[in-house]
Each structure stands twice: as C-alpha cells, then as structure tokens.
Amino acid sequence: MHPFIYSNFLIFNTSVSMDTNIEDKDLSRIKNDCCSEAPFQKKEHQVRILTTEEAAKLQNDRELVSEFKQLKLEREAQKNWDLFYKRNTTNFFKDRHWTTREFEELKACREFEGQRLTILEAGCGVGNCFFPLLEEDPHLFVYACDFSPRAVEFVTKNPLYSEKSCRAFQCDLTKDELTDTITEESVDVATLIFVLSAIHPDKMQIAVKNIYKVLKPGGYVLFRDYGLHDYAMLRFKSGSRLGDNFYVRQDGTRSYFFTNEYLLQLFTEAGYEEVLNEYVFRETVNKKEGLCVPRIFVQSKFRKPQNRNTF
Ligand SMILES: C[S@@+](CC[C@H](N)C(=O)[O-])C[C@H]1O[C@@H](n2cnc3c(N)ncnc32)[C@H](O)[C@@H]1O
C-alpha cells in the first residue's frame, strides 16, 4: 500500500503530541482542526489510502464495546453532549468563517435580490456556524436547533441573538419533528456541520428525513463532517470501537467517519439529489515536534428535488 502524500500544509502552534488522553488532547486537536478556516486544502473523490502501519492498527482493533454499554451511550447521548457544554461552555469550537466560501448556496440561492433566506442550522451547538453567517448577511432568518439544552441556552444568551433574525430551540433530530417548530417546506438551506457523525448510524436516516420535510423543493443541505481515515479515527484506543467507522470518545460523545458512498446512499434514500460529494484533505503540522497529521473531512451538498417526493 502506498502512503498518502500531502501537498498542502497547515501549520498550527498547538500541540499534536501522540499522548492518549483523548478527552483533553484529542478534542483540543479537533477544536483546532475541524473548526479552523482551512485556507489550504485539497479536494478529492478518492478515500485516503492508509500506510501499512495504519492499516495494521485498524485491522488489529476489531473489538467492539459491549452491547450493554452501547445501549447506555445511546440512551445518554443528549446528556453527554449537555455535559460537554457544561465543561466547555462556549469556548470549545471556533467560529466557522469558511462556510460562505465553501457553500456559495448560502448566498446564491436567492431567487430575487433582497430575498430573505431561511436557514436551518441542525445541531447548532453554541452557534459557531450561524452567528458568523448572520454577521455577514443580517438579511437572513436562522432556525437553530440542538438537543443539548445548555447549548441552546448559550445561543439565546449570545449578544448577537435576536428574535428578529433567529429562533433557537431544543430538538433531538432523531426523535422530535422539526415541523413542530418550522413550517413544512419553508427552509431554503439547512446546514449539518459535524453533527451527523455524533448520531448513531441507525438513526441518521431519521435525521436526514426530518430535515427533508422542512426544506423547500429545490432547497439544499450543506454538509461537512469527519471523513474515513481521518487522524482522529486512527487515534482511538482499542476499546473505543462501536461498529464500522464508529467510535466513542472518553466523554461518551461518539463519532462516525464517513465515506462519500455512505453519504450518497443515506441522502438519496431519503429523497435528495446529489450536488457535490467530496473529501477535503488537510494536514496539521507541528513544526516543534516534527509531526504532520492528516485530517480528512467530507464536504457535500444535497438538494431536495423540485418535483417533490413524500416520505
Ligand atoms: C461537534 S458539535 C457541532 C456543533 C455545530 N454544528 C458547529 O458547527 O459548531 C455536534 C453537535 O450536534 C449536537 N447533536 C448531536 N446529536 C444530536 C441530535 N440527535 N439532535 C440534535 N443535535 C444533536 C450536539 O449537541 C452538538 O452540539
């Protein structure tokens, strides 16, 4: 197997040591990587090829977390994310200023100049994605939901929050109907940014269909999340594996690592059309420690067809 060769480098001053305290170090790395502006990146349609050592590591790490513990993690998913926000408050994720650069639909899908676009940020956390959007384009209306009550509270307490331009509400995308709060077929663009990876694969379809109902025909879902063979996937210690490409962190939050094919199937089965579906390759370099780690994300756009299907 050939090792993957990177051509673009992104340099951070933060530590990327190989210590295995996942809760503190792995998450702080993700904080710096998945949430930065990512100016240097390369886009591909091929999954990253592992080195021989990486392939052996994944091959040897086949043991699964017990069914009992898996059921408990699923039952406590909301609680674990809420505790995450209790510990980290609004200080964990950085504002995502790259969204309008990567997703021109956030501006370009207006049918006429001055049209007020309705956006849904599903799994909004504390608003690191939509507040920068609102600052850039105050002529938006944003529905923002998350299943963590603390996250929603942080959103509503943000000085940029105003009922004229936002409506934040608590919602479990796998249990609660978005149509209880949002009029059917009223949303122009929905964003799912590092959210679906936190949902059990058996329930992702429910979340994606839930969003489908509130999207206008022709409306978009803009998606970015962890890709297969991302560095974070390779760093999980044995005993963290929940299933294929699915892992649990020490704090009980979970993470799935997507392939383009998996996403395509997930969204097309829910009735969407594929617009774009690719891998984003970046590299994090720690000059001081001479380490260079591969970050892989999936970035995709799916559209609800104009001639609607009902689910
Ligand atoms: C990694 S954070 C990303 C937050 C935000 N999208 C951002 O870009 O900063 C994942 C978020 O998904 C939320 N989440 C996970 N499962 C969810 C579910 N079933 N329904 C609603 N939100 C969920 C978590 O509470 C958390 O805020």
The ligand as an SDF file (V2000), in Angstrom:
LIG
                    3D

 27 29  0  0  0  0  0  0  0  0999 V2000
  -19.4460   18.7310   17.0200 C   0  0  0  0  0  0  0  0  0  0  0  0
  -20.8350   19.6420   17.5700 S   0  0  0  0  0  0  0  0  0  0  0  0
  -21.0680   20.7490   16.2040 C   0  0  0  0  0  0  0  0  0  0  0  0
  -21.8450   21.9740   16.5640 C   0  0  0  0  0  0  0  0  0  0  0  0
  -22.0900   22.9810   15.4350 C   0  0  0  0  0  0  0  0  0  0  0  0
  -22.7370   22.4070   14.2820 N   0  0  0  0  0  0  0  0  0  0  0  0
  -20.8350   23.6820   14.9880 C   0  0  0  0  0  0  0  0  0  0  0  0
  -20.5300   23.6310   13.8080 O   0  0  0  0  0  0  0  0  0  0  0  0
  -20.1510   24.2730   15.8140 O   0  0  0  0  0  0  0  0  0  0  0  0
  -22.1620   18.4630   17.3660 C   0  0  0  0  0  0  0  0  0  0  0  0
  -23.4890   18.9820   17.8690 C   0  0  0  0  0  0  0  0  0  0  0  0
  -24.5200   18.0840   17.4920 O   0  0  0  0  0  0  0  0  0  0  0  0
  -25.4750   18.0450   18.5370 C   0  0  0  0  0  0  0  0  0  0  0  0
  -26.2520   16.8060   18.3680 N   0  0  0  0  0  0  0  0  0  0  0  0
  -25.7950   15.5390   18.4250 C   0  0  0  0  0  0  0  0  0  0  0  0
  -26.8030   14.6580   18.2500 N   0  0  0  0  0  0  0  0  0  0  0  0
  -27.9290   15.3950   18.0530 C   0  0  0  0  0  0  0  0  0  0  0  0
  -29.2960   15.0670   17.8160 C   0  0  0  0  0  0  0  0  0  0  0  0
  -29.7200   13.8040   17.7590 N   0  0  0  0  0  0  0  0  0  0  0  0
  -30.1870   16.0870   17.6470 N   0  0  0  0  0  0  0  0  0  0  0  0
  -29.7700   17.3860   17.7230 C   0  0  0  0  0  0  0  0  0  0  0  0
  -28.4940   17.7510   17.9580 N   0  0  0  0  0  0  0  0  0  0  0  0
  -27.5790   16.7660   18.1210 C   0  0  0  0  0  0  0  0  0  0  0  0
  -24.6350   18.1130   19.7960 C   0  0  0  0  0  0  0  0  0  0  0  0
  -25.3520   18.5350   20.9320 O   0  0  0  0  0  0  0  0  0  0  0  0
  -23.5630   19.1200   19.3800 C   0  0  0  0  0  0  0  0  0  0  0  0
  -23.9380   20.4250   19.7060 O   0  0  0  0  0  0  0  0  0  0  0  0
  1  2  1  0
  2  3  1  0
  2 10  1  0
  3  4  1  0
  4  5  1  0
  5  6  1  0
  5  7  1  0
  7  8  2  0
  7  9  1  0
 10 11  1  0
 11 12  1  0
 11 26  1  0
 12 13  1  0
 13 14  1  0
 13 24  1  0
 14 15  1  0
 14 23  1  0
 15 16  2  0
 16 17  1  0
 17 18  1  0
 17 23  2  0
 18 19  1  0
 18 20  2  0
 20 21  1  0
 21 22  2  0
 22 23  1  0
 24 25  1  0
 24 26  1  0
 26 27  1  0
M  CHG  2   2   1   9  -1
M  END
$$$$
